Structures are given as C-alpha cells and as structure tokens.
C-alpha cells in the first residue's frame, strides 16, 4: 500500500504487451478481444496492483478540476473568467450534442474496470500477495464503483445499474440496450454497497501513505449526502418529473415521501456518532485560524475524506491577482451575491433579498450600513488574525459594506484596493480596468477574487505554492446535513428521536462558535422552524463555500431559477484607472457582469445524443 496516494491518478502504462484497458467511447462500445494477454495480468503482484490503481483512477480530482468542472462557475457563488464549458450552462447554450464536461462515458469505463478487477483478482497466483491485501483492494474498488454511480446520479438522476455485469462487448448493440433504473433503486444500490463497506473498510488509516483511500467514515458520509439529496425537492415528489417513465412504464422518479428526511437525519447522525472527527480548531481561540486551518492543515481532524494530497498550484494560480509577480492568472472570484451572503459579526445575515433594480434589501437589525459604499477607515481583520501585518490601502479607507463581517468572509473574499499577501511580501491590487489585477483577460469579472485556497505564507511569486487536502467530505457538512434534515422533519411532522432537536441545536452552536459567532437562536430569537430552515441554508452556503456544494444545493432545493438564473452582480470592473494600483471611487457600485439563463430542464444534465441514438430504451431527462 506504499505510495498509494501519490499514484491514485496515474495512467496505467503498458506492461510488457499486456493491454489492461482499451479505449472505449462509451459503456456500450465494443472493445478489442483481451483474451490473449489477459491471463498474464494476474500472475504478478505488480500488474495486479497496477490494475487496481487503474480502477481507482477514475475518481475525481477536486484540486485539478477546480476551474474546469462547472460547479463553481455555474452557480451563484462564483465566476470563472476563462472560457470553460460552465459558460454553456450559464448562457443556456448546452444541449444533448453539447454537454459540458460529460462524464457518463468516464464513469462507466471506471465501473467496467472495477467489475473486471473484482471478477478476477482472486485468481492472483503471486505468493507475495496476501489475502488481506486482496481484501483491501476489493473493498476500495467496490467503494470506487459505488462512488462513480453517485457522481453520475447527482447530475443525471437515475442511471443504468450494471451490478457485477462485465458487459458482453461481443453482443450486438441491440442486446446491449437497457433501461434506466428508477431513482430509488439507484439510491438503494449505492447505499447498500456503502453500508456493507462501512463494516469492512478501515476505521482509520494506519499509515500516512494510505491517506486518500476510503474509510468507514467515508462510506457513511457518502450515504449521508446521497440521502440528503434524495430527500430534497428535486428527487422527492418532483412534479416536473412525474411523467418520466421507461418504455415498460416504470416511473423513473418517486412520489413524495416525507420519511426520506428521517433517513437523511439518521444517516448524518450515524457519522457524527462515530466520534472519529472533530471540527478543526488550532487551539488559539482564533476563529480565523480555526476556519482557515480546514484547508491549510493536511488531513486534519475534520476531514472525513479527500481526493488526495495535491499540489496547490492549480487552486492558487487561478486565484492570485495578476498584479502579483510570478505566475498568476487570477480570474476566479465570488459574485456580489456570495459577498452579500456572509453574516455580520452580530451573527445576522445582512441582505434578505433584492429589489427589481438589484439593490439589496437590508436587515436593519444586522448592523449593515444603509449607505454601503460610504468609506471608512478600518483594518481588515484578515491582517489581525495572526498573519503577517500588511500596510493599509493608500487612503486607509474602504466601503463600509466590508466592515464588521464574520470571520469566514475575510478568509474568503479579497476586494480591490487591498494588499495581497504572498509570503513576507504584500502587493496592492486594483481590479479596475487597466489595474494590475485587470490588465488582460485574466481578471475576476465580479471585481472580487477568491482568497480561501491560497497559502498566503508561501511566496508564490517565487514558485512556492504548497500542498492541500481538499475537503471533499468534512464533519461540518455532516452537521449541516443533520440540522437541515431535523428542521425538515419538524416542519413536516416526521417522527424522530427526542434528542435530535437538542442535538441539532448544539451542533449548530458549535459550528458558529468555530466561526466566531453567537448561536443562531441568540442572533434570531424566536425564529420559527421555517425561518431556521432558511437560515441553515444560508449557513451552509458560507460554511461550505467553493467546496463544490452550492451548484448541487440550489438544484436539489429547486431554487436555481431564482439564484442561478438572471443578473450576476459585482463591482464595476469597466471603470478605468490611470494608475496600475489605483481603484477609483467610481469602481464601487453594483453592476451586472453577466446575465445567466436557467430553465426547468437545466436541473439535470441531458443524456448525449450519441447515447440516445445507440440505446433506444434510454429515456431522455425532462425538457431536453
């Protein structure tokens, strides 16, 4: 198991003349006969292990896919300035012949490789391979296979379940045709696999070289997220999908079942009750260091599973303003809507909505200023949180909309006329047109840049970026899953254990305490369950910001027409500056940087036209 993590994404090289995998265009494609060389694979530990690594090689790379997957740029939390396929989603130009980052082919290739491995690994004749090693490989492969299904289900809905079927690629195309399995069957398959694996996977990893492999908690965390999605509106009694049926008349999507919220609550509680994870706290009673440590401290106490210990370059280079010396393509940033989402230090969320002209509706009790662009002298708390002290901006004044916000805001959002820290150096940045952060096509269209994943302690201008374990699953998400499910149960009259309500309250209090805020019930005394449900959605938005959740949350809650369609706001990056580091006063106003499109058929991906042409039993998703 040595160096497993480092090799998890390797492309399997040719071994002698052994063709371990052949290139198939999709899961229905026929492949070349592998029989002549296939038996050789199972004779040595080296080739068996390489095949195993190949089965795991289809797992996502959250760090490498940071700007390429649509999840950030096609949700209302962020903007990605580069030409990416997420723009097809944003502008409604996608269709069955133009599917952004189409992954069905990719994951079915992975599932087939998993099935081939599982069907043959017990044939291994090398005496160096131990039964425990084979068991480990089989369990990790089964996890990967179930996870591939989960990854497809969240974008396509119901998919094809192959089970252990190797698929006879010598069969005719007609014989390979198949119907989609209904949503609940897909959920039950993944949950049953993960439940069984939770009893077989290790509780913790014995060696750091195995970090990145699945554990008991990983399998249970997948169940928690899937059960939560399954309880939400998109997959639970969605009227839009009620007429979608297979050719044999089987409904693809289920009728509404309120008890799915109980299942979601139970699944999250099971992870919490493992007592294996803790919210990360550095121990200095500093909410800035505590929350920032989630992405700075590798494999910390909060992380349940990461897709790997990766170099931070891809995350960093796209979020470093171009005004910083060295390699910098800073064009990824929060939208104004995301900036508005963060609470004030009072614990209340300042913006409750927007008027028709895009101006914010302000909660007067939050402490947010009525004149949000009035300037005031204040020090950015980011620079008082135990980091190197940076000089203030030239006039020592910023719009008061940035004043007195919660710690997570300052850890995430970087605004113009501020100093970017890179190691012991600081560079004043302007995102005005012609400014050092907006001098080419690489600039944040919203006028804000994402600070969160950059390691400010290292001099990226000298090529030092550091490493990161991306928080693919972490305990805070499980807390949020549980709290949401409990609130839904209370609203819908579900039968849940008596202690769930008090536990949910305690967990929410702990989460906000780590973020440097008082309990939600202190900030919003007397709030109803319906109001608390909206507040937990707000909490989720800022706590899990830019961790690939918002895209799926807005869709499974079915609020995407309001959040992900329409005008996206930022500051006025078209205002020109005469000085490279100057940010003119005219820059500071809300301005639409793009208008996005979201239609009802956009909740789920379309199946590609090629698959529809090849598989006559495949029912296309709604509206495509």
C-alpha positions as CSV (number, residue, x, y, z in Angstrom):
1,X,0.0,0.0,0.0
2,X,3.0,2.3,-0.1
3,X,2.7,5.5,-2.0
4,X,-0.9,4.6,-2.9
5,X,-2.0,8.2,-2.6
6,X,0.7,9.5,-4.9
7,X,-0.3,7.0,-7.6
8,X,-4.0,7.1,-7.3
9,X,-4.4,9.1,-10.5
10,X,-1.7,7.6,-12.6
11,X,-2.5,6.5,-16.1
12,X,-1.7,2.8,-16.3
13,X,1.4,2.4,-18.5
14,X,1.8,-0.5,-20.9
15,X,3.0,-3.6,-19.1
16,X,5.1,-5.8,-21.5
17,X,2.4,-6.4,-24.2
18,X,-0.5,-6.5,-21.7
19,X,-3.4,-4.3,-22.8
20,X,-5.1,-3.8,-19.5
21,X,-7.6,-1.3,-20.8
22,X,-8.7,-0.4,-24.3
23,X,-10.2,2.8,-25.4
24,X,-14.0,2.7,-25.4
25,X,-16.0,5.7,-26.3
26,X,-18.9,4.8,-24.0
27,X,-20.1,1.9,-21.9
28,X,-22.0,0.3,-24.9
29,X,-18.9,0.3,-27.2
30,X,-17.4,-2.9,-28.2
31,X,-13.8,-3.4,-27.2
32,X,-11.0,-5.5,-28.7
33,X,-10.6,-9.1,-27.5
34,X,-8.4,-9.0,-24.5
35,X,-8.2,-12.8,-24.1
36,X,-4.7,-13.4,-25.4
37,X,-2.9,-11.3,-22.8
38,X,-5.5,-11.1,-20.0
39,X,-4.3,-14.1,-18.0
40,X,-0.9,-12.6,-17.6
41,X,-2.2,-9.7,-15.5
42,X,-3.0,-11.9,-12.5
43,X,0.4,-13.6,-12.3
44,X,2.4,-10.9,-10.5
45,X,1.6,-8.5,-7.6
46,X,3.0,-5.6,-9.7
47,X,0.5,-6.0,-12.5
48,X,-2.5,-6.8,-10.2
49,X,-1.8,-3.7,-8.1
50,X,-1.5,-1.6,-11.2
51,X,-4.9,-2.8,-12.4
52,X,-6.3,-2.0,-9.0
53,X,-4.9,1.5,-9.2
54,X,-6.4,1.8,-12.7
55,X,-9.9,1.1,-11.2
56,X,-9.3,3.9,-8.7
57,X,-8.0,6.2,-11.4
58,X,-11.5,7.4,-12.4
59,X,-12.1,9.1,-9.1
60,X,-12.4,12.9,-9.4
61,X,-9.5,15.3,-8.7
62,X,-11.1,18.2,-6.8
63,X,-7.9,20.2,-6.9
64,X,-7.1,19.6,-10.6
65,X,-10.7,20.1,-11.7
66,X,-11.1,23.3,-9.7
67,X,-11.7,25.7,-12.6
68,X,-12.6,23.0,-15.2
69,X,-15.7,21.5,-13.6
70,X,-18.9,23.6,-13.9
71,X,-19.8,23.5,-10.2
72,X,-18.1,26.8,-9.2
73,X,-18.7,28.9,-12.4
74,X,-22.2,27.8,-13.0
75,X,-23.6,28.6,-9.5
76,X,-24.4,31.9,-8.0
77,X,-21.4,31.7,-5.6
78,X,-18.7,32.2,-8.2
79,X,-17.4,33.4,-11.5
80,X,-14.7,31.9,-13.7
81,X,-13.5,34.3,-16.3
82,X,-11.8,31.8,-18.6
83,X,-13.7,30.1,-21.4
84,X,-14.9,26.9,-19.7
85,X,-17.8,24.7,-20.5
86,X,-19.6,26.0,-17.5
87,X,-20.4,29.0,-19.7
88,X,-22.6,26.7,-21.8
89,X,-24.7,26.2,-18.7
90,X,-24.7,29.9,-17.7
91,X,-25.9,31.0,-21.1
92,X,-28.3,28.2,-21.9
93,X,-26.3,27.0,-24.9
94,X,-25.9,23.4,-23.8
95,X,-27.9,20.5,-25.4
96,X,-27.6,16.8,-26.0
97,X,-25.0,17.4,-28.7
98,X,-23.0,19.8,-26.5
99,X,-22.9,18.5,-23.0
100,X,-20.4,20.3,-20.6
101,X,-17.8,18.1,-19.0
102,X,-19.8,15.0,-20.0
103,X,-18.8,12.2,-17.5
104,X,-21.1,9.3,-18.3
105,X,-18.5,7.7,-20.5
106,X,-15.8,8.3,-18.0
107,X,-17.6,6.7,-15.1
108,X,-18.9,3.7,-16.9
109,X,-15.4,3.0,-18.1
110,X,-14.4,3.1,-14.4
111,X,-17.3,0.8,-13.4
112,X,-16.3,-1.7,-16.1
113,X,-12.7,-1.7,-14.9
114,X,-13.9,-2.3,-11.3
115,X,-16.1,-5.2,-12.4
116,X,-13.3,-6.8,-14.3
117,X,-10.9,-6.4,-11.4
118,X,-13.4,-7.8,-8.8
119,X,-14.2,-10.8,-11.1
120,X,-10.5,-11.7,-11.5
121,X,-8.4,-10.6,-8.5
122,X,-8.9,-13.8,-6.6
123,X,-7.1,-15.6,-9.5
124,X,-3.9,-13.9,-8.4
125,X,-1.2,-16.5,-8.1
126,X,1.8,-14.5,-6.9
127,X,2.7,-15.7,-3.3
128,X,3.7,-12.1,-2.4
129,X,0.0,-11.1,-2.5
130,X,-1.6,-11.7,0.9
131,X,-5.3,-12.3,1.5
132,X,-5.5,-9.1,3.5
133,X,-4.1,-7.1,0.6
134,X,-6.6,-8.6,-1.9
135,X,-9.4,-7.8,0.6
136,X,-8.2,-4.2,0.8
137,X,-8.1,-3.9,-3.0
138,X,-11.5,-5.4,-3.4
139,X,-13.1,-3.1,-0.8
140,X,-11.5,0.0,-2.2
141,X,-12.6,-1.0,-5.7
142,X,-16.2,-1.5,-4.6
143,X,-16.1,1.9,-2.9
144,X,-14.9,3.5,-6.1
145,X,-17.6,1.7,-8.2
146,X,-20.4,2.9,-5.9
147,X,-18.9,6.4,-5.8
148,X,-18.9,6.5,-9.6
149,X,-22.6,5.8,-9.6
150,X,-23.2,8.6,-7.0
151,X,-21.2,11.0,-9.2
152,X,-23.4,10.3,-12.2
153,X,-26.7,10.3,-10.2
154,X,-26.2,13.8,-8.9
155,X,-26.1,15.2,-12.5
156,X,-28.2,12.7,-14.5
157,X,-30.6,11.4,-11.9
158,X,-31.4,7.7,-12.5
159,X,-28.8,5.8,-14.4
160,X,-28.1,2.2,-15.5
161,X,-27.1,-0.2,-12.8
162,X,-24.7,-2.9,-14.1
163,X,-24.1,-4.7,-10.8
164,X,-21.2,-7.1,-11.3
165,X,-22.0,-7.5,-15.0
166,X,-18.9,-7.3,-17.1
167,X,-21.0,-6.5,-20.2
168,X,-20.5,-8.8,-23.2
169,X,-19.0,-6.5,-25.7
170,X,-19.2,-9.2,-28.3
171,X,-23.0,-8.9,-28.2
172,X,-25.0,-6.8,-30.7
173,X,-25.8,-3.2,-30.0
174,X,-29.4,-4.1,-29.6
175,X,-28.6,-6.7,-27.0
176,X,-26.6,-4.1,-25.0
177,X,-29.6,-1.7,-24.9
178,X,-31.0,-1.2,-21.4
179,X,-33.5,1.0,-19.5
180,X,-32.5,3.4,-16.7
181,X,-33.1,2.1,-13.2
182,X,-35.5,4.2,-11.2
183,X,-34.1,6.7,-8.7
184,X,-34.9,4.8,-5.6
185,X,-33.3,1.6,-7.0
186,X,-30.1,3.6,-7.7
187,X,-30.1,5.1,-4.3
188,X,-30.7,1.7,-2.6
189,X,-27.8,0.1,-4.6
190,X,-25.3,2.8,-3.6
191,X,-26.5,2.9,0.0
192,X,-26.4,-0.9,0.3
193,X,-22.9,-1.1,-1.1
194,X,-21.6,1.7,1.2
195,X,-23.4,0.2,4.2
196,X,-21.7,-3.1,3.6
197,X,-18.3,-1.4,3.0
198,X,-18.7,0.6,6.2
199,X,-18.3,-2.7,8.1
200,X,-15.2,-3.7,6.0
201,X,-13.2,-0.6,5.4
202,X,-10.7,0.5,8.0
203,X,-11.9,2.9,10.7
204,X,-8.7,4.9,10.3
205,X,-5.6,4.6,8.1
206,X,-2.6,3.0,9.7
207,X,-0.1,4.9,7.6
208,X,0.0,8.4,6.0
209,X,0.8,6.7,2.7
210,X,-2.8,5.3,2.7
211,X,-4.4,8.7,3.3
212,X,-6.8,9.3,0.5
213,X,-8.2,5.8,0.5
214,X,-11.8,5.3,1.7
215,X,-12.6,4.5,5.4
216,X,-15.6,3.5,7.3
217,X,-16.5,7.2,7.8
218,X,-16.1,7.9,4.0
219,X,-18.7,5.3,3.1
220,X,-21.1,6.6,5.7
221,X,-20.5,10.3,4.6
222,X,-21.4,9.3,1.0
223,X,-24.7,7.8,2.3
224,X,-25.4,11.0,4.3
225,X,-25.0,13.3,1.3
226,X,-27.0,11.0,-1.0
227,X,-29.8,10.5,1.5
228,X,-30.0,14.3,1.9
229,X,-30.2,14.9,-1.9
230,X,-32.8,12.1,-2.1
231,X,-35.0,13.8,0.5
232,X,-34.9,17.2,-1.2
233,X,-37.4,18.5,-3.7
234,X,-35.6,17.6,-6.9
235,X,-35.7,13.8,-6.2
236,X,-38.6,13.6,-3.8
237,X,-42.0,14.0,-5.5
238,X,-40.9,16.5,-8.1
239,X,-43.9,17.2,-10.3
240,X,-41.7,18.1,-13.3
241,X,-40.5,14.5,-13.4
242,X,-43.7,12.7,-12.6
243,X,-44.3,11.7,-16.2
244,X,-40.9,10.3,-16.9
245,X,-41.2,6.6,-17.5
246,X,-39.2,3.8,-19.0
247,X,-40.6,2.1,-22.1
248,X,-42.0,-0.6,-19.9
249,X,-44.0,2.0,-17.9
250,X,-41.8,2.1,-14.8
251,X,-41.7,5.6,-13.3
252,X,-38.1,6.9,-13.1
253,X,-38.7,9.3,-10.2
254,X,-40.5,8.6,-6.9
255,X,-43.6,10.0,-5.3
256,X,-43.1,12.3,-2.3
257,X,-42.1,10.5,0.9
258,X,-41.6,12.7,4.0
259,X,-39.8,9.9,5.8
260,X,-36.8,10.4,3.5
261,X,-36.0,13.3,5.8
262,X,-35.8,10.9,8.7
263,X,-33.5,8.7,6.7
264,X,-31.3,11.7,5.9
265,X,-31.2,12.7,9.6
266,X,-30.3,9.1,10.7
267,X,-27.6,8.9,8.1
268,X,-25.9,12.1,9.2
269,X,-26.3,11.2,12.9
270,X,-24.6,7.8,12.3
271,X,-21.4,9.6,11.0
272,X,-21.5,12.0,13.9
273,X,-21.9,9.2,16.4
274,X,-18.7,7.6,15.2
275,X,-16.9,10.2,17.2
276,X,-13.9,9.9,14.8
277,X,-14.0,13.5,13.6
278,X,-13.9,17.0,15.2
279,X,-14.4,20.5,13.9
280,X,-10.9,21.7,13.3
281,X,-9.6,24.2,15.9
282,X,-6.0,25.2,16.1
283,X,-6.3,25.8,19.8
284,X,-5.6,29.5,20.0
285,X,-9.3,30.5,20.3
286,X,-8.9,32.3,17.0
287,X,-11.8,31.8,14.6
288,X,-9.7,33.0,11.7
289,X,-7.0,30.4,12.2
290,X,-9.6,27.7,13.1
291,X,-11.6,28.0,9.9
292,X,-8.7,28.7,7.7
293,X,-7.0,25.6,9.0
294,X,-9.6,23.4,7.3
295,X,-7.7,23.9,4.1
296,X,-4.2,24.6,5.5
297,X,-3.7,21.7,7.8
298,X,-3.4,18.4,5.8
299,X,-5.7,15.6,6.8
300,X,-6.9,17.4,9.9
301,X,-9.4,16.2,12.4
302,X,-12.4,17.5,10.4
303,X,-11.7,15.9,7.1
304,X,-13.5,12.7,6.5
305,X,-12.2,12.1,3.0
306,X,-10.1,14.0,0.5
307,X,-9.5,13.0,-3.1
308,X,-5.8,13.4,-2.4
309,X,-2.8,15.3,-1.1
310,X,-2.2,17.6,-4.0
311,X,0.0,20.5,-5.1
312,X,-1.8,23.8,-4.5
313,X,-0.7,25.3,-7.8
314,X,-3.9,24.8,-9.8
315,X,-6.0,26.3,-7.0
316,X,-3.5,29.1,-6.3
317,X,-2.5,30.2,-9.8
318,X,-6.2,30.9,-10.8
319,X,-6.8,32.9,-7.6
320,X,-3.7,35.0,-7.4
321,X,-4.2,38.5,-8.9
322,X,-2.2,39.2,-12.0
323,X,-0.6,42.1,-10.2
324,X,1.4,39.7,-8.0
325,X,4.8,38.9,-9.5
326,X,5.4,35.4,-10.9
327,X,2.8,33.1,-12.4
328,X,-0.7,34.4,-11.8
329,X,-4.0,34.0,-13.8
330,X,-6.3,35.4,-11.1
331,X,-9.8,35.1,-12.7
332,X,-11.9,33.1,-10.1
333,X,-13.9,35.1,-7.7
334,X,-17.1,35.4,-5.6
335,X,-20.2,37.1,-7.1
336,X,-21.7,40.0,-5.3
337,X,-24.5,37.7,-4.2
338,X,-21.9,35.5,-2.5
339,X,-20.3,38.5,-0.9
340,X,-23.7,39.6,0.4
341,X,-24.4,36.1,1.8
342,X,-21.9,36.3,4.7
343,X,-23.2,37.3,8.1
344,X,-22.3,40.4,10.1
345,X,-20.2,39.9,13.3
346,X,-23.6,40.2,15.1
347,X,-24.4,36.8,13.6
348,X,-27.3,38.1,11.5
349,X,-27.3,37.9,7.7
350,X,-27.4,41.4,6.3
351,X,-29.1,41.0,2.9
352,X,-32.6,39.4,2.9
353,X,-33.3,39.9,-0.8
354,X,-33.0,42.3,-3.8
355,X,-35.3,44.9,-5.3
356,X,-36.0,44.8,-9.1
357,X,-33.1,47.2,-9.8
358,X,-30.7,44.8,-8.0
359,X,-30.3,46.9,-4.9
360,X,-30.1,44.9,-1.7
361,X,-32.9,44.6,0.9
362,X,-31.2,45.2,4.2
363,X,-32.0,43.6,7.5
364,X,-31.8,46.7,9.7
365,X,-31.1,44.7,12.8
366,X,-28.0,43.2,11.3
367,X,-25.8,46.3,11.6
368,X,-25.2,46.5,7.8
369,X,-24.9,50.2,6.8
370,X,-27.7,51.8,4.7
371,X,-25.0,53.6,2.7
372,X,-22.9,50.5,1.8
373,X,-20.4,52.4,-0.3
374,X,-19.6,55.1,2.2
375,X,-15.9,54.9,3.1
376,X,-14.4,54.4,6.5
377,X,-11.0,53.7,7.9
378,X,-10.7,50.2,9.4
379,X,-8.2,47.4,9.4
380,X,-9.1,44.2,7.5
381,X,-9.4,41.5,10.3
382,X,-7.5,39.1,8.0
383,X,-4.4,41.0,8.8
384,X,-5.1,40.9,12.6
385,X,-5.6,37.1,12.7
386,X,-2.1,36.0,13.4
387,X,-0.7,36.6,9.9
388,X,2.0,39.0,8.7
389,X,0.9,42.6,9.0
390,X,0.2,44.3,5.8
391,X,0.1,48.0,5.1
392,X,-3.3,49.5,4.7
393,X,-4.5,50.8,1.3
394,X,-3.3,54.2,0.1
395,X,-6.1,56.2,1.7
396,X,-6.8,53.8,4.5
397,X,-10.5,53.7,3.6
398,X,-12.8,51.1,2.2
399,X,-16.5,50.8,1.6
400,X,-18.3,50.1,4.9
401,X,-20.0,47.1,3.3
402,X,-16.8,45.2,4.2
403,X,-16.8,46.3,7.8
404,X,-17.8,44.2,10.7
405,X,-18.5,41.0,8.8
406,X,-18.0,37.5,10.1
407,X,-14.5,35.8,10.0
408,X,-15.4,33.5,7.2
409,X,-16.0,36.5,5.0
410,X,-12.4,37.8,5.4
411,X,-10.9,34.4,4.9
412,X,-12.7,34.0,1.6
413,X,-13.3,37.4,-0.1
414,X,-10.5,39.6,-1.4
415,X,-11.6,43.1,-2.6
416,X,-9.9,45.7,-4.7
417,X,-7.6,48.3,-3.1
418,X,-6.3,45.7,-0.7
419,X,-2.9,44.1,-0.2
420,X,-2.4,40.6,-1.3
421,X,0.0,38.7,1.0
422,X,2.4,36.3,-0.6
423,X,5.0,35.1,2.0
424,X,6.6,38.1,3.6
425,X,5.6,40.4,0.8
426,X,2.4,42.4,0.1
427,X,1.2,43.8,-3.2
428,X,-1.6,46.4,-3.5
429,X,-4.1,45.2,-6.1
430,X,-6.7,47.1,-8.2
431,X,-9.4,45.3,-10.2
432,X,-10.4,48.5,-12.1
433,X,-9.8,48.4,-15.8
434,X,-6.1,48.7,-16.5
435,X,-5.3,48.0,-12.9
436,X,-2.6,45.4,-12.1
437,X,-5.4,42.9,-11.3
438,X,-7.3,43.6,-14.5
439,X,-4.7,44.1,-17.3
440,X,-5.7,41.2,-19.6
441,X,-8.4,38.6,-19.9
442,X,-7.3,37.1,-16.6
443,X,-9.3,39.1,-14.0
444,X,-12.3,38.4,-11.8
445,X,-15.4,39.7,-13.6
446,X,-17.1,40.4,-10.4
447,X,-14.3,42.6,-9.0
448,X,-13.6,40.2,-6.2
449,X,-11.2,37.3,-6.1
450,X,-11.3,34.1,-4.1
451,X,-8.7,34.1,-1.3
452,X,-9.6,30.9,0.5
453,X,-7.4,28.2,-1.0
454,X,-4.2,30.2,-1.4
455,X,-1.4,29.6,1.1
456,X,-0.5,33.2,2.0
457,X,2.5,32.1,4.0
458,X,4.4,31.0,0.8
459,X,5.9,33.3,-1.8
460,X,4.0,32.1,-4.9
461,X,5.9,34.7,-6.9
462,X,8.9,32.5,-6.3
463,X,7.1,29.4,-7.4
464,X,6.2,28.1,-3.9
465,X,2.6,27.0,-3.7
466,X,2.4,24.3,-1.1
467,X,0.0,21.4,-0.9
468,X,-3.6,20.9,0.1
469,X,-6.0,18.1,1.1
470,X,-9.2,19.3,-0.5
471,X,-12.2,18.8,1.9
472,X,-14.3,16.6,-0.3
473,X,-16.2,15.4,2.8
474,X,-15.8,17.0,6.2
475,X,-17.6,17.0,9.5
476,X,-19.1,20.5,9.1
477,X,-21.1,19.2,6.1
478,X,-22.4,16.3,8.1
479,X,-23.5,18.8,10.9
480,X,-25.3,20.8,8.3
481,X,-26.9,17.7,6.7
482,X,-28.2,16.7,10.1
483,X,-29.6,20.1,11.1
484,X,-31.4,20.6,7.8
485,X,-32.9,17.1,8.0
486,X,-34.1,17.6,11.6
487,X,-35.7,21.0,10.7
488,X,-37.5,19.5,7.7
489,X,-38.7,16.7,10.0
490,X,-40.1,19.2,12.5
491,X,-41.8,21.2,9.7
492,X,-43.3,18.1,8.0
493,X,-44.3,16.3,11.2
494,X,-41.9,13.3,10.9
495,X,-41.3,11.0,13.8
496,X,-37.7,11.5,15.0
497,X,-35.9,10.7,18.3
498,X,-36.5,13.3,21.0
499,X,-32.8,14.2,21.4
500,X,-32.4,15.0,17.7
501,X,-33.7,18.6,18.1
502,X,-31.4,19.5,21.0
503,X,-28.5,17.8,19.3
504,X,-29.1,19.8,16.1
505,X,-29.2,23.0,18.2
506,X,-25.9,22.1,19.9
507,X,-24.2,21.2,16.7
508,X,-25.2,24.5,15.0
509,X,-24.0,26.4,18.0
510,X,-20.6,24.6,17.8
511,X,-20.3,25.4,14.1
512,X,-21.0,29.1,14.6
513,X,-18.8,29.2,17.6
514,X,-15.9,27.9,15.5
515,X,-16.7,30.7,13.0
516,X,-16.6,33.3,15.8
517,X,-20.3,34.0,16.1
518,X,-23.0,33.5,18.7
519,X,-25.7,30.8,18.5
520,X,-28.3,31.3,15.7
521,X,-31.1,31.4,18.4
522,X,-29.3,34.3,20.0
523,X,-28.9,36.2,16.7
524,X,-32.5,35.3,15.7
525,X,-34.5,34.9,19.0
526,X,-38.0,33.4,18.4
527,X,-37.3,32.2,14.9
528,X,-39.8,29.7,13.6
529,X,-38.7,26.3,12.2
530,X,-39.4,27.6,8.7
531,X,-37.2,30.6,9.3
532,X,-34.5,28.4,10.8
533,X,-34.6,26.2,7.7
534,X,-33.8,29.3,5.6
535,X,-31.0,30.2,8.0
536,X,-29.4,26.8,7.8
537,X,-29.3,27.1,4.0
538,X,-27.5,30.4,4.5
539,X,-25.1,28.8,6.9
540,X,-24.4,26.0,4.5
541,X,-23.7,28.5,1.7
542,X,-20.9,30.3,3.6
543,X,-19.5,27.4,5.6
544,X,-19.1,25.2,2.5
545,X,-18.3,28.0,0.0
546,X,-16.3,26.9,-3.0
547,X,-16.2,23.2,-1.9
548,X,-18.5,22.1,-4.8
549,X,-21.7,22.1,-2.9
550,X,-23.6,25.2,-4.0
551,X,-24.3,24.0,-7.6
552,X,-26.0,20.9,-6.3
553,X,-27.7,22.6,-3.3
554,X,-29.5,25.2,-5.5
555,X,-30.7,22.4,-7.8
556,X,-31.8,19.8,-5.3
557,X,-33.6,22.6,-3.3
558,X,-35.1,23.7,-6.7
559,X,-34.3,27.3,-6.1
560,X,-31.9,27.6,-9.0
561,X,-34.2,29.7,-11.3
562,X,-34.0,32.4,-8.6
563,X,-30.4,32.0,-7.7
564,X,-28.6,30.8,-10.8
565,X,-30.6,32.5,-13.5
566,X,-30.7,36.2,-14.1
567,X,-28.2,39.0,-13.5
568,X,-25.0,38.3,-11.6
569,X,-23.6,41.3,-9.8
570,X,-20.1,42.5,-8.9
571,X,-18.3,45.8,-8.7
572,X,-17.8,47.9,-11.9
573,X,-14.6,46.5,-13.4
574,X,-15.1,48.6,-16.5
575,X,-14.1,51.8,-14.7
576,X,-10.6,52.7,-15.9
577,X,-7.7,53.7,-13.7
578,X,-4.7,55.8,-14.6
579,X,-2.5,54.2,-12.1
580,X,-1.9,50.4,-12.1
581,X,-2.7,50.0,-8.3
582,X,-5.4,52.7,-8.0
583,X,-9.1,51.8,-7.5
584,X,-11.2,54.9,-8.5
585,X,-14.3,55.7,-6.4
586,X,-16.5,55.0,-9.4
587,X,-15.5,51.3,-9.2
588,X,-17.5,50.9,-6.1
589,X,-21.1,50.3,-7.3
590,X,-23.2,47.2,-8.0
591,X,-23.1,46.3,-11.7
592,X,-24.3,43.3,-13.7
593,X,-21.3,41.5,-15.1
594,X,-23.3,38.8,-16.9
595,X,-26.9,37.6,-17.1
596,X,-27.3,33.9,-16.8
597,X,-30.1,31.5,-18.0
598,X,-31.7,28.8,-16.0
599,X,-34.7,26.8,-17.4
600,X,-36.6,24.0,-15.8
601,X,-34.7,21.4,-17.9
602,X,-31.4,22.6,-16.5
603,X,-31.8,20.9,-13.2
604,X,-30.3,17.7,-14.6
605,X,-27.8,17.0,-17.4
606,X,-29.1,15.8,-20.8
607,X,-28.0,12.4,-22.0
608,X,-25.9,12.8,-25.1
609,X,-27.5,12.4,-28.5
610,X,-25.0,9.7,-29.3
611,X,-26.3,7.6,-26.4
612,X,-29.9,8.2,-27.4
613,X,-29.1,7.1,-30.9
614,X,-27.4,3.9,-29.7
615,X,-29.7,3.0,-27.0
616,X,-33.4,3.2,-28.0
617,X,-34.6,2.3,-24.5
618,X,-32.9,5.3,-23.0
619,X,-35.4,7.9,-21.8
620,X,-34.1,11.5,-22.0
621,X,-34.3,13.8,-19.0
622,X,-37.0,16.3,-18.7
623,X,-37.1,19.1,-21.2
624,X,-34.2,18.0,-23.4
